[in-house]
Structure formats: C-alpha cells, structure tokens
Amino acid sequence: MLYPIIFKPILKNILWGGADICPFKGIYPVQDGIGESWELSHVDGNYSIVDNGNLKGKSIDELISAYGKELLGEKVMERFGKTFPLLIKFIDAKDNLSIQVHPNDDLAKKRHNSFGKTEMWYVIKASEGAALYSGFSRQIDAGEYVKRVEDNTIMDVLQRYEVKEGDVFFLPAGRVHAIGSGCFIAEIQQTSNITYRIYDYNRKDAHGNGRELHTELAKDAIDYTISADYRTHYEQKKNDMVSLADCPYFSTNLLELEGDMERDFSALDSFVVYICMDGQATLCDDKGNELTLRRGHTALIPADTKRVTLASSSTVKLLETCITPVKT
C-alpha cells in the first residue's frame, strides 16, 4: 500500500551556493556551498530515493515501474508516460546565477528529445536588496538580443525585481530570467535539465576561461513578448487555499494554516506534492497513514489517496502542487 513519501535530498555543491539549505532542512553538520537541494527528481542520474516507510531505499523510477497510475494518476501517465513530470528544488544563491532561458516542449523535443521547462519560484526568504530578473523591460527582437550579448549590454533590457518573502514568479518556457544573490527560493518545474546560458557577467574560472554561452540556441528559444509586470500577485489568506499558478504542466496553491484543513483529492487523478516552507503539520490520509511535515520537507502524496487532513497547532506554510487536466 502506498503512503505519503519523503525522499532523501540530493544536495548540489555549486560555486554560487550559500549556507542556508542545510539548517533550513535540519541537516547537520551544515555544509557550505550547497546551491540546490533536489527534493523530488526523476532526471537521469539524479533519481530521488525514498527515505521513509516500507519503500525506503527505492528510487522514484522503481516506484513508477511498480505502482504506475496508483502513484502518478491515470491521466498523468497518459500524458507523460513513466516519467515523473516535475522537478522540485530549493535554491540558495550566495552569488548571481547566469542569465538563462529554457526551450518549450516542441523545441526541446526537436533538439534534445526532452520536455521543455516551464517553472515557478516562491521566495522563502531574501536578503535586503536581493533581486531577481524576469522578462525584458522593453521590446527587443532577436537581432538586438544577439548584439547586446556580444557587447555586454543585455542586462540593460532585463526587468529587475527586488524581492521579499512570499514573492512569486511564474516563468513559462521562453522567458529570460535569473536568480540574484541573497535569494532563497522553492522552485517547481517540468522534469527537464535543458538550460541555455545567455550571459554570465564575464566571470572567469581559475584558468581564466569564461563559461560557455548558448547565444544562438537561446535566440530561437526566447519569447520576445513583453509584459507590464512579470510578478504574480495574490492575496494571502489564512486557513484557505490560494492559487499561485495554473498551467498545463502544474497547478500550485499556497496553504497557510493554523488548525485543521481537509483536502479532497477524490476527483483529481494526480499525485500531490507538499513543500513545507515554515512551521510543522501532521498529515493524515484516508488509508490511516500519518506523516509529520516539517520545514524543509517535501512529501509526495500518491494519486490513489482520496483525502488528506492537515493539522497544526501553530502557523504552517505549505505549497501544494499537482497536475491538472489540460483545458480544451
């Protein structure tokens, strides 16, 4: 019988990584330089491993092979086959990440036989003055983009946002973006590891070499459409569900609870992922399973779960994500 699953984090030591991920997740001794914790991954070479219950030690790939639609949902399998369609991460940026873009499904399939990458960010915390980039600040075309990369002025036409806890950004494939130093975020994205690097601040490695840029590949992947505001605006509500993102690849809600809340998944036909960003809650499902969700935990609720009850004696903040049917 399937139950709410916690996976071992896959910690990534990266040059720009900070020191916040380990204490946030309760991992000691604290490791410095951890830029990412892959919480739930079906990316080749980075399969998540179960860390609780009778299935402890099994990989996400083994779970899908053994349980299929009971784990993922019938309609999810019809769309994505035996691939877990989301990659869940925590990201801690001590330094600026490169300016980048991801291809959409069609381009990623054609070039890399991969899914594209649409994603979203939730800012868990941010240093004073911390910022990120999302979209262009004014209209440009492919020709101007190439010229600005070549003469190091691409930053002049990117939209910069100073950020604080609770800020949300939805990033459809094709949108140019970057995380700035001092940002600690939760990232929900399609299962894809395809990134086109556009600009890296002319940084050099120990041998004096710059990182590879993908100027031409990115040129055709970029969506040059501009928006007046790339930030997601929402109203915070206690003890209620607040929608943050709803796209063909995932739907994400914010739950800020104090007390009990029941969630009914009987008509969903999808797994559900909970990311605990603050506080602690007890999760009970309709099969009699119980799980304590603490800050820094990510839990996978199998698709054959019909209902869960979340209970907390103090404020807990959760992201709730699932795959919803494509609207026709």
Secondary structure, DSSP 8 states (H G I E B T S, - for coil): ----EEB--EEEEEEEEES-HHHHHT-SS--TTEEEEEEE-EETTEE-BB-SSTTTT-BHHHHHHHHTHHHH-HHHHHHHTTS--EEEEEEEESS---EEE---HHHHHHHHSS----EEEEEEEE-TT-EEEEEESS---HHHHHHHHHTT-GGGGEEEEE--TT-EEEE-TT--EEE-TTEEEEEEEES----EEEE-TT-B-TTS-B----HHHHHHH------S--EE-----BTSEEEEEE-SS-EEEEEEEEEEEEEE-TTT-S-EEEEEEESEEEEEETTS-EEEEETT-EEEE-TT--EEEEEEEEEEEEEEEE------
